[in-house]
Amino acid sequence: MRRMDACRLAACLCFAGLTGCAADAVRLETARTAQADSRAAVGAAGAYFDAIEQHRREAAAALVGSDPSCLPTARLRIQVPLAPDASPGAPLCIEGTEPLPGYTAYTIDVGPSPREALEPRIALLAAIADYADALAAILDEPGEDVSAELTAFADQLDRLARFSNFVAGTDLPGINAAVQSEQGQSFVALIAFADELAREARQTRDVRALVLASGGTVDRALASLHQQVTSWGQGAAGNADDLYGNALFRTYLRDRASLTSEQREALANRIFVARKTAREGPARAAAVADAIDLAARAQAGLRNALGGRLTADQRRVAAQLNIDRITRALGLVASLANPL
Amino acid sequence: MTTYADAIKAADDLAEQLQALVEDSRFLPRFFDQLFGLRTALGSARDRFAGAHSDSEGDAPVFAAPYDRCEQASRLGRSLSPDDVAVARYAAAVDRAIASLSTDAADNTRPALRGTLRLRPANAPALRPGHRPPPLAEPYYASLVKLFPVKAVTLYPLAIGIAAGDAVIRLVLIAVIALFVVVLRWFGTQEESGGDADLLAIGISVASFLLYAASLGGFGQLPGGPEQTRQVLAFVTIMWVALVLAEHRPP
């Protein structure tokens, strides 16, 4: 009978916490979305920045390849015929010499971006990735296997009971046998259920603390990353892609007489592909920006959920979850009360 | 009122225009070396500039010069024909744009006054389809602040105090303030590199100030007394500023 009372008490406690718990489950779900979306945004932006660097390298190689006067170095000095009377056909690169009459010299950076230009972007990606990792650490926290622990505990008690039976000569029921019974199993399940709810509450508390501590920084980092992609990135990618196509075109113009028709065709094909890649640049940047927007929205959704502002859908899910849980708890209590 | 994003966008739009010309068969192969070189130099200068600055700098003079130069070059390039003189003129404008992107911040802060009062033109649509939408024209109130001579308006009560009822001194001081408006706006409406001032904007500012002075009895009173003078001329001033803003929109 006393065990029945304990079970009822546990069931009542579960009911008391159920409403809050369902909201916690919804909050954790939004946290999971925020974590996944943040990680996806970091992945997309990282891949985009890497692609820009790769395109810069390819463009630099194509530029150097277009003229024998250019060396494969990170900084080149080129001369451009700005005046109408400049004599055509001068070498593109000049090193340590003055440009020819009618030409203007420019110093250009080609190849990989300098480290100081990359560092702010790396810092942004790292800040968001750290946050996503911290969220994942909370959400993936391994749950304790309550039923296994209880069974182990019952084993110990059982041994102790048999020993005390032996000493006292009384006839106590086997505790292990009690735990193995259907009622005992229901009891274990109820405790595991209560533990699950407690774990949800703990995780929600941890997520709330994390969002309070670094949510603002992540929001700013996401906004800044968005700008880096749409403003810096799109232009830089366009410059690299255009330079690649232009340098190939330059090679074609200069060497077309000495190339075989197959070589000309191959080069022309590369030029067309390069032009197409360049035209698709804005769409690629927009896709990455969308991924970042999604993460920013998920982050706002998480804040809303933590602040108790659930959307209509979330409320419906929480209500459904409450009903499921009450049914589950009732089922467990019923099987405790009515042993077959 | 120029930010990092404005300057970068202006440079990117110019780069896009230049790239379209590099690929334009009307200019091939005659102008290829020229346009290719400029496109490459502009791209590099733009990347360097974009890496050296950030949007956290807000509305800084360092962004005004690149914005202006790129805009000027873009305007020239919009109707570029494949002849030597036109392309050379365009090339010189692009060269100035590249130079403004390459200049250090220290050099650019010097002419901070130049261009601060200029009205920003609405951009022409981007050349490449599917690109960003053109920025909005300047808001009404920003134009109002730039066209109405706020400094002169704050100086005027001082002039009244100094004149102390003497009509001649008052008129002389009004003339001095009007001159001050002209000088301030002469530089304020110039482009960063110098060049032409916006004479129309200066004229509007001076007229606004004179109307304001008249409404406070600077040129004597209407037959109905100070009250009527103030009310009639205040009405005229407000209508003038409102109408002139509707009319004087940049091209």
Boltz contact constraints between the chains, C-beta under 6 A:
constraints:
  - contact:
      token1: [A, 80]
      token2: [B, 37]
      max_distance: 6.0
  - contact:
      token1: [A, 81]
      token2: [B, 33]
      max_distance: 6.0
  - contact:
      token1: [A, 81]
      token2: [B, 34]
      max_distance: 6.0
  - contact:
      token1: [A, 82]
      token2: [B, 91]
      max_distance: 6.0
  - contact:
      token1: [A, 84]
      token2: [B, 84]
      max_distance: 6.0
  - contact:
      token1: [A, 84]
      token2: [B, 88]
      max_distance: 6.0
  - contact:
      token1: [A, 106]
      token2: [B, 41]
      max_distance: 6.0
  - contact:
      token1: [A, 108]
      token2: [B, 40]
      max_distance: 6.0
  - contact:
      token1: [A, 108]
      token2: [B, 41]
      max_distance: 6.0
  - contact:
      token1: [A, 108]
      token2: [B, 44]
      max_distance: 6.0
  - contact:
      token1: [A, 109]
      token2: [B, 44]
      max_distance: 6.0
  - contact:
      token1: [A, 117]
      token2: [B, 51]
      max_distance: 6.0
  - contact:
      token1: [A, 227]
      token2: [B, 55]
      max_distance: 6.0
  - contact:
      token1: [A, 231]
      token2: [B, 5]
      max_distance: 6.0
  - contact:
      token1: [A, 231]
      token2: [B, 8]
      max_distance: 6.0
  - contact:
      token1: [A, 232]
      token2: [B, 50]
      max_distance: 6.0
  - contact:
      token1: [A, 235]
      token2: [B, 12]
      max_distance: 6.0
  - contact:
      token1: [A, 236]
      token2: [B, 47]
      max_distance: 6.0
  - contact:
      token1: [A, 239]
      token2: [B, 43]
      max_distance: 6.0
  - contact:
      token1: [A, 239]
      token2: [B, 47]
      max_distance: 6.0
  - contact:
      token1: [A, 242]
      token2: [B, 19]
      max_distance: 6.0
  - contact:
      token1: [A, 243]
      token2: [B, 40]
      max_distance: 6.0
  - contact:
      token1: [A, 246]
      token2: [B, 22]
      max_distance: 6.0
  - contact:
      token1: [A, 246]
      token2: [B, 36]
      max_distance: 6.0
  - contact:
      token1: [A, 253]
      token2: [B, 29]
      max_distance: 6.0
  - contact:
      token1: [A, 282]
      token2: [B, 131]
      max_distance: 6.0
